[in-house]
């Protein structure tokens, strides 16, 4: 992973965000311009960043160091500088795209709108809880949908019933006649359904003859920002109606359905497949067996006397934003809910083919989660574990530091098992 911001546990998320944006379609030039304001902040506070690098080193061993509290607070305080830089560059690109659209150059405009949506979308991912977070999500989504329209992307809007409301989705049919194999995709902690298109998963599955359903799970995308639906542990409550919808279509082969999930979706997809035997296979693109207990503040060894160390925020979320994601109002309430997020009670019921991909140096979800999911799925029809290291590229969380090879590998495995 490139060291764009001085490496430390406190700056992991910033560096990783830049790599995720590149994997999602932004260019290195886009990213360079987006981070310039933050780089200026780094130069003005060089001593602070070097201290963080020394006291909370980033070793890429899956074991993040604790950040001294004073440094953690300083890093969070500078979050708006980071986000505003990404938004400004995204809006600049949107302006460029508008000029091409006005000139009748729809394809060029669409590609630039796509890049703009990625930058502004990742700004929202890093934002702390505020009214601007929803506004930024809406802007990024609008730009993404505009890009899809101009590029002639073919999908069908979908509504999936859930808890007296409807979850928004998109169905992307694969080319060809007859009943096609189909993948149902489950969001991660930050992502919305459009991200599966941005990152190329929809394209790669469609290219292999597999139709795709993406939808905003509770706690993600439109479900979070517009329906106030928070993340819940029982994936089956919304996986079943999503699967019911897919099976209602006459262009879907009911015997060739895959559950696919990325990051937190790696928990969702395994739970969905374990609780519904209609799935033919399950792909966990980054496994998650359960949510661990939060890291507790500790006394630092090198800090000032009495200074505490802050828990590592490897997901980019401060505690208040995380509570909102999970639909709780206090740390105590979250701690009471957190143990419900586990595969322990269902993993033995999974009977379909199981494929797990994981980064060998994942700093958000240690590789032990992937190993445990595979080892405890004792009734699965078949089990595969693919761990990517620095040698292959893609050793970080969900391979989003270098996605090219793993993305093709994953979608090849889905196609092979579904006989696409």
Backbone torsions as a table, in degrees:
resi	resn	phi	psi	omega
1	UNK	NA	134.0	-179.6
2	UNK	-70.0	140.6	177.6
3	UNK	-90.2	86.0	179.1
4	UNK	-82.1	-39.3	173.0
5	UNK	-114.4	139.8	-177.6
6	UNK	-46.0	123.1	-173.6
7	UNK	-62.4	128.8	166.9
8	UNK	-162.0	168.0	175.9
9	UNK	-57.1	-35.3	-177.5
10	UNK	-68.9	-24.1	-177.1
11	UNK	-110.6	6.7	178.9
12	UNK	-53.7	-50.2	-174.5
13	UNK	-59.2	-38.4	-178.8
14	UNK	-64.1	-48.5	178.5
15	UNK	-62.9	-41.6	-178.1
16	UNK	-68.1	-36.6	177.8
17	UNK	-58.2	-42.3	179.6
18	UNK	-61.1	-39.7	179.0
19	UNK	-71.2	-37.4	176.6
20	UNK	-63.3	-39.8	179.3
21	UNK	-62.9	-40.6	177.9
22	UNK	-64.2	-39.8	178.1
23	UNK	-68.0	-22.0	-177.3
24	UNK	-96.2	1.7	173.3
25	UNK	119.3	-7.7	175.3
26	UNK	-73.3	150.6	177.0
27	UNK	-89.6	162.0	177.3
28	UNK	-63.2	-32.5	176.0
29	UNK	-65.0	-40.0	176.0
30	UNK	-59.7	-46.9	-176.5
31	UNK	-66.8	-40.9	179.3
32	UNK	-57.6	-45.5	179.4
33	UNK	-68.5	-37.2	-178.0
34	UNK	-64.4	-34.8	-175.2
35	UNK	-93.1	-1.0	-178.3
36	UNK	-57.4	-45.0	178.1
37	UNK	-59.8	-37.1	179.9
38	UNK	-72.7	-35.8	176.1
39	UNK	-62.1	-36.6	175.9
40	UNK	-64.6	-39.0	176.1
41	UNK	-62.8	-40.1	178.1
42	UNK	-60.1	-45.7	-178.5
43	UNK	-63.3	-36.8	179.6
44	UNK	-72.5	-18.9	-177.6
45	UNK	-129.2	39.5	-174.6
46	UNK	-55.3	-41.4	-177.8
47	UNK	-61.0	-40.2	179.1
48	UNK	-61.3	-46.0	-177.3
49	UNK	-70.4	-35.4	177.4
50	UNK	-69.4	-33.7	177.1
51	UNK	-66.4	-42.6	177.7
52	UNK	-61.3	-39.4	180.0
53	UNK	-64.2	-35.7	-178.7
54	UNK	-77.8	-38.9	-172.4
55	UNK	-92.8	-21.2	178.5
56	UNK	-135.3	66.7	-173.9
57	UNK	-65.8	149.3	177.7
58	UNK	-101.6	105.6	-173.2
59	UNK	-100.8	-7.0	-179.7
60	UNK	55.9	43.4	178.0
61	UNK	-115.1	12.2	-178.6
62	UNK	77.5	7.2	-177.8
63	UNK	-128.5	84.1	-177.2
64	UNK	-64.4	139.0	177.8
65	UNK	-78.3	154.2	176.8
66	UNK	-73.0	141.1	-178.9
67	UNK	-98.2	129.2	174.3
68	UNK	-53.0	135.7	-171.5
69	UNK	-54.6	-42.8	-178.0
70	UNK	-61.6	-38.1	179.0
71	UNK	-70.4	-41.1	179.6
72	UNK	-61.2	-42.8	179.2
73	UNK	-64.5	-38.8	178.4
74	UNK	-65.4	-37.8	179.6
75	UNK	-67.2	-45.1	178.7
76	UNK	-64.4	-35.9	179.9
77	UNK	-62.8	-26.8	-178.6
78	UNK	-91.4	2.3	-179.1
79	UNK	-55.1	-42.1	179.5
80	UNK	-58.9	-31.2	178.0
81	UNK	-63.3	-44.7	178.4
82	UNK	-61.7	-51.1	-176.0
83	UNK	-64.6	-42.2	-178.3
84	UNK	-64.5	-33.4	177.1
85	UNK	-64.8	-41.1	179.3
86	UNK	-68.9	-39.5	179.0
87	UNK	-66.0	-44.2	-178.7
88	UNK	-60.0	-43.6	179.4
89	UNK	-69.2	-36.7	176.6
90	UNK	-62.9	-42.2	179.2
91	UNK	-69.4	-34.4	175.1
92	UNK	-61.1	-45.1	178.2
93	UNK	-63.4	-39.1	178.9
94	UNK	-61.2	-37.6	176.5
95	UNK	-64.5	-41.0	176.4
96	UNK	-62.3	-43.8	179.6
97	UNK	-60.7	-40.3	179.7
98	UNK	-60.6	-38.3	-179.8
99	UNK	-66.0	-37.4	177.2
100	UNK	-70.6	-37.4	177.6
101	UNK	-63.7	-41.7	179.1
102	UNK	-62.4	-29.1	179.7
103	UNK	-85.6	2.7	178.2
104	UNK	82.9	13.2	-178.8
105	UNK	-99.2	77.0	-169.3
106	UNK	-65.3	-41.8	-176.2
107	UNK	-66.5	-46.2	177.9
108	UNK	-61.0	-44.0	178.7
109	UNK	-60.8	-42.1	-179.1
110	UNK	-61.8	-42.3	179.7
111	UNK	-64.8	-36.8	179.9
112	UNK	-73.8	-39.1	174.2
113	UNK	-59.0	-38.2	178.3
114	UNK	-60.3	-46.8	178.7
115	UNK	-62.9	-40.1	178.7
116	UNK	-62.6	-40.3	-179.8
117	UNK	-65.1	-34.8	178.6
118	UNK	-65.2	-47.0	-178.0
119	UNK	-62.7	-48.4	-177.8
120	UNK	-69.9	-34.5	176.4
121	UNK	-61.8	-42.6	179.8
122	UNK	-73.8	-23.3	170.9
123	UNK	-62.7	-43.1	178.6
124	UNK	-63.2	-39.9	179.9
125	UNK	-56.5	-33.8	-176.0
126	UNK	-91.3	-11.0	-175.4
127	UNK	-68.8	145.4	170.4
128	UNK	-78.1	167.3	-176.3
129	UNK	-64.8	124.2	-178.6
130	UNK	-171.0	163.6	175.3
131	UNK	-58.9	-30.9	-178.9
132	UNK	-65.9	-21.7	-178.8
133	UNK	-64.7	-46.0	177.6
134	UNK	-65.9	-43.4	-179.8
135	UNK	-59.7	-39.0	-180.0
136	UNK	-69.5	-40.9	174.9
137	UNK	-57.5	-47.7	-178.3
138	UNK	-61.8	-41.0	180.0
139	UNK	-65.1	-45.3	179.7
140	UNK	-62.3	-41.8	-179.4
141	UNK	-65.2	-42.5	178.2
142	UNK	-58.9	-44.4	179.4
143	UNK	-64.1	-38.2	179.9
144	UNK	-66.8	-44.7	178.8
145	UNK	-65.0	-35.0	175.5
146	UNK	-63.3	-42.9	178.1
147	UNK	-60.7	-46.3	180.0
148	UNK	-58.2	-43.9	-178.8
149	UNK	-62.7	-47.8	-177.5
150	UNK	-67.4	-30.4	-179.7
151	UNK	-85.4	-0.1	176.7
152	UNK	72.1	28.4	-179.9
153	UNK	-68.7	139.3	-175.7
154	UNK	-108.7	109.7	174.7
155	UNK	-145.6	163.1	178.9
156	UNK	-114.2	126.5	174.6
157	UNK	-62.2	142.8	-174.9
158	UNK	-131.2	146.9	172.2
159	UNK	-125.8	124.9	-177.5
160	UNK	-114.0	122.0	-178.1
161	UNK	-67.5	138.2	178.8
162	UNK	-162.6	125.4	172.0
163	UNK	50.7	42.7	178.7
164	UNK	76.5	3.2	178.0
165	UNK	-126.0	-168.2	177.8
166	UNK	-131.2	134.8	174.6
167	UNK	-91.1	132.7	-179.1
168	UNK	-81.1	143.3	-179.7
169	UNK	-151.0	177.3	178.0
170	UNK	-138.5	134.1	174.8
171	UNK	-109.6	123.5	-178.2
172	UNK	-109.9	99.3	-177.8
173	UNK	-73.1	139.6	174.3
174	UNK	-76.9	154.1	178.1
175	UNK	-68.1	156.8	177.9
176	UNK	106.1	157.7	-179.2
177	UNK	-90.8	177.2	177.2
178	UNK	77.8	-171.9	-179.4
179	UNK	-84.9	126.2	-174.6
180	UNK	-104.7	149.1	168.4
181	UNK	-62.6	152.6	-173.0
182	UNK	-141.4	141.7	175.8
183	UNK	-111.5	134.1	173.9
184	UNK	-105.4	121.8	-171.9
185	UNK	-104.5	136.7	-178.4
186	UNK	-113.4	131.1	-177.0
187	UNK	-63.1	160.2	166.8
188	UNK	-88.9	-166.9	-176.1
189	UNK	-66.1	-42.8	-177.2
190	UNK	-94.7	-33.2	-161.2
191	UNK	-75.7	155.3	170.9
192	UNK	-109.2	174.5	-175.0
193	UNK	-62.8	-32.5	-178.4
194	UNK	-63.9	-25.1	-177.6
195	UNK	-62.4	-32.4	178.7
196	UNK	-62.7	-27.6	173.4
197	UNK	-77.3	-46.0	-179.0
198	UNK	-57.4	-43.1	-173.2
199	UNK	-80.0	-11.0	174.7
200	UNK	99.4	0.3	-178.8
201	UNK	-65.5	-43.4	179.0
202	UNK	-59.3	-46.9	-179.6
203	UNK	-59.5	-46.6	-175.0
204	UNK	-69.3	-35.6	176.3
205	UNK	-70.0	-45.2	177.9
206	UNK	-59.2	-40.1	179.5
207	UNK	-61.0	-27.9	-179.4
208	UNK	-94.9	13.6	175.2
209	UNK	82.9	19.6	-176.4
210	UNK	-112.2	123.3	173.6
211	UNK	-72.9	159.9	-172.9
212	UNK	-137.5	131.3	168.1
213	UNK	-108.8	122.1	171.0
214	UNK	-116.1	144.6	177.8
215	UNK	-155.6	157.2	-179.5
216	UNK	-84.2	107.5	177.8
217	UNK	-67.8	158.0	174.6
218	UNK	-52.0	131.1	-177.5
219	UNK	91.3	0.4	-177.1
220	UNK	-128.8	144.5	171.1
221	UNK	52.8	-130.8	-177.5
222	UNK	-63.9	-29.5	178.7
223	UNK	-64.5	-36.0	179.8
224	UNK	-78.7	-49.2	-170.6
225	UNK	-83.0	-26.5	-174.0
226	UNK	-117.8	-14.0	-179.2
227	UNK	-120.5	-2.7	178.4
228	UNK	56.8	35.9	177.0
229	UNK	-98.0	122.1	-174.6
230	UNK	-98.6	170.0	-179.5
231	UNK	-66.8	136.6	177.9
232	UNK	-132.1	156.4	-174.5
233	UNK	-75.4	-26.8	-172.5
234	UNK	-90.0	82.3	-178.8
235	UNK	-54.8	-33.0	-175.3
236	UNK	-60.1	-22.1	-178.8
237	UNK	-65.6	-29.5	176.5
238	UNK	-112.3	-17.4	176.3
239	UNK	-68.2	-38.7	-177.7
240	UNK	-64.4	-47.7	176.7
241	UNK	-66.1	-29.5	175.0
242	UNK	-65.3	-42.7	178.1
243	UNK	-68.3	-37.3	176.1
244	UNK	-58.6	-42.7	179.4
245	UNK	-61.7	-49.2	-178.8
246	UNK	-57.4	-44.1	-176.9
247	UNK	-72.4	-13.5	177.2
248	UNK	-79.8	-9.8	-176.8
249	UNK	-88.1	140.8	-179.7
250	UNK	-84.7	0.2	176.1
251	UNK	-104.5	13.7	-179.0
252	UNK	-115.1	134.1	174.8
253	UNK	-83.6	113.9	-175.4
254	UNK	-66.7	-15.1	-179.8
255	UNK	-95.3	3.3	-177.4
256	UNK	-134.8	66.6	-180.0
257	UNK	-115.3	131.5	178.8
258	UNK	-113.6	141.3	168.2
259	UNK	-98.3	126.4	-176.9
260	UNK	-129.2	129.8	179.1
261	UNK	-143.8	144.6	-178.4
262	UNK	-116.2	135.4	176.4
263	UNK	62.7	-120.8	175.6
264	UNK	-59.6	-25.8	173.0
265	UNK	-62.7	-19.8	174.6
266	UNK	-66.0	-29.1	170.7
267	UNK	-73.9	-48.6	-176.5
268	UNK	-58.7	-44.9	-173.9
269	UNK	-68.6	-39.1	178.9
270	UNK	-67.6	-41.7	179.1
271	UNK	-65.5	-39.6	178.5
272	UNK	-60.5	-47.3	-177.9
273	UNK	-69.9	-31.4	-179.8
274	UNK	-73.0	-24.1	-175.5
275	UNK	-105.7	5.5	179.1
276	UNK	-147.6	110.1	-174.3
277	UNK	-74.0	-1.1	179.5
278	UNK	-76.1	-13.6	176.3
279	UNK	-77.3	133.0	179.0
280	UNK	-82.7	-32.0	179.8
281	UNK	-153.0	166.2	179.5
282	UNK	-136.1	127.9	174.3
283	UNK	-115.0	116.2	173.5
284	UNK	-98.8	104.6	179.2
285	UNK	-88.0	79.0	-168.5
286	UNK	94.8	107.5	-176.2
287	UNK	-85.9	155.3	173.5
288	UNK	-147.6	108.8	-178.1
289	UNK	-74.4	-37.5	-179.9
290	UNK	-174.7	166.0	-179.5
291	UNK	-85.1	120.6	-177.7
292	UNK	-73.2	163.6	174.5
293	UNK	-62.6	141.4	-179.4
294	UNK	-63.4	146.2	177.5
295	UNK	-65.2	136.6	-179.4
296	UNK	-95.9	146.0	174.9
297	UNK	-57.3	142.9	179.6
298	UNK	-132.7	162.3	174.8
299	UNK	-73.2	129.0	178.9
300	UNK	-76.8	151.8	179.8
301	UNK	-84.4	-32.7	-174.6
302	UNK	-106.0	-9.4	-176.9
303	UNK	-76.3	-175.9	179.9
304	UNK	-70.4	158.8	-179.4
305	UNK	-57.5	132.6	177.4
306	UNK	81.3	-4.3	-178.2
307	UNK	-79.6	132.4	178.4
308	UNK	-88.8	157.6	172.4
309	UNK	-100.3	139.3	-178.8
310	UNK	-84.9	149.3	173.6
311	UNK	-57.9	149.2	179.5
312	UNK	-72.7	129.8	178.5
313	UNK	-104.2	68.6	-172.8
314	UNK	-74.0	-14.0	179.3
315	UNK	-91.5	-0.6	-179.6
316	UNK	81.3	5.1	-176.3
317	UNK	-106.4	131.5	171.1
318	UNK	-78.9	163.0	-174.3
319	UNK	-56.0	-39.4	-176.7
320	UNK	-66.1	-40.9	179.4
321	UNK	-67.4	-38.6	178.2
322	UNK	-62.0	-41.2	178.5
323	UNK	-60.8	-39.6	179.2
324	UNK	-65.8	-43.2	177.0
325	UNK	-53.5	-42.4	-172.6
326	UNK	-89.0	-3.6	176.3
327	UNK	73.5	33.4	177.5
328	UNK	-126.1	162.1	-174.0
329	UNK	-109.1	-6.9	-177.7
330	UNK	-150.5	161.3	177.8
331	UNK	-62.9	-36.0	179.7
332	UNK	-66.5	-41.1	177.9
333	UNK	-65.0	-39.4	178.5
334	UNK	-65.7	-41.2	-179.5
335	UNK	-64.8	-29.8	176.0
336	UNK	-73.1	-30.9	-177.8
337	UNK	-86.5	-32.4	-171.8
338	UNK	-53.8	-43.8	-177.6
339	UNK	-61.7	-15.5	178.4
340	UNK	-70.7	-19.5	179.8
341	UNK	-85.9	83.3	-179.5
342	UNK	-150.7	150.2	175.7
343	UNK	-94.3	-0.6	-172.1
344	UNK	-57.1	-37.3	-175.2
345	UNK	-84.9	-5.1	-176.3
346	UNK	-128.9	-17.6	-171.5
347	UNK	-59.4	-32.1	178.9
348	UNK	-70.6	-13.7	179.6
349	UNK	-90.1	-6.8	-178.5
350	UNK	-73.1	122.1	-175.8
351	UNK	-119.1	-6.5	-179.2
352	UNK	-84.5	-178.9	175.2
353	UNK	-71.0	134.4	-177.8
354	UNK	-117.0	126.4	176.5
355	UNK	-126.2	126.3	-178.9
356	UNK	-123.5	128.2	172.7
357	UNK	-114.2	139.7	-177.1
358	UNK	-153.2	146.5	174.8
359	UNK	-79.9	131.4	-176.4
360	UNK	-66.1	-21.7	178.9
361	UNK	-120.8	34.0	-178.9
362	UNK	-56.9	121.3	-178.2
363	UNK	-90.7	-7.0	178.7
364	UNK	-101.8	-43.1	179.6
365	UNK	-128.8	105.9	-177.6
366	UNK	-56.6	151.0	-175.7
367	UNK	-61.5	-19.0	177.7
368	UNK	-59.2	-27.7	176.9
369	UNK	-63.8	-44.3	179.5
370	UNK	-63.5	-43.6	-179.4
371	UNK	-63.8	-38.8	-178.4
372	UNK	-70.4	-41.6	177.9
373	UNK	-57.3	-48.5	-177.9
374	UNK	-66.8	-43.8	-175.7
375	UNK	-67.2	-31.7	-176.7
376	UNK	-91.7	-7.7	176.6
377	UNK	-82.7	62.3	-169.4
378	UNK	-71.0	-18.4	-178.7
379	UNK	-103.5	7.4	177.9
380	UNK	-65.3	148.0	179.0
381	UNK	-61.5	-40.9	174.3
382	UNK	-152.1	157.6	-178.6
383	UNK	-134.9	132.9	176.8
384	UNK	-131.8	140.1	174.1
385	UNK	-129.7	119.0	179.7
386	UNK	-116.1	111.2	179.9
387	UNK	-107.8	120.6	179.7
388	UNK	-93.4	135.4	-179.8
389	UNK	-114.2	-179.4	178.6
390	UNK	-61.6	-27.5	-178.7
391	UNK	-64.6	-40.5	179.2
392	UNK	-85.2	-25.4	-171.0
393	UNK	90.2	139.4	-178.1
394	UNK	95.2	36.7	-176.6
395	UNK	-83.9	-10.8	-177.4
396	UNK	-90.4	-172.5	-172.5
397	UNK	-56.1	120.4	179.5
398	UNK	54.1	25.1	175.3
399	UNK	62.8	18.5	-173.0
400	UNK	-79.0	0.8	170.0
401	UNK	-81.2	-19.8	-178.0
402	UNK	-165.8	80.5	-164.8
403	UNK	-84.7	-20.4	-168.0
404	UNK	-48.0	-56.6	-177.5
405	UNK	-69.0	-47.8	-179.9
406	UNK	-60.6	-35.5	-178.8
407	UNK	-62.7	-45.4	176.4
408	UNK	-64.6	-40.8	-179.8
409	UNK	-62.4	-45.9	-178.9
410	UNK	-62.3	-48.2	-176.8
411	UNK	-70.3	-27.8	171.8
412	UNK	-63.0	-40.8	-179.4
413	UNK	-67.7	-38.7	176.6
414	UNK	-61.8	-46.2	-179.3
415	UNK	-62.0	-40.8	-178.2
416	UNK	-66.4	-43.2	-177.5
417	UNK	-72.5	-35.8	177.6
418	UNK	-84.3	-1.7	-179.3
419	UNK	54.6	47.5	-177.8
420	UNK	-69.0	NA	NA
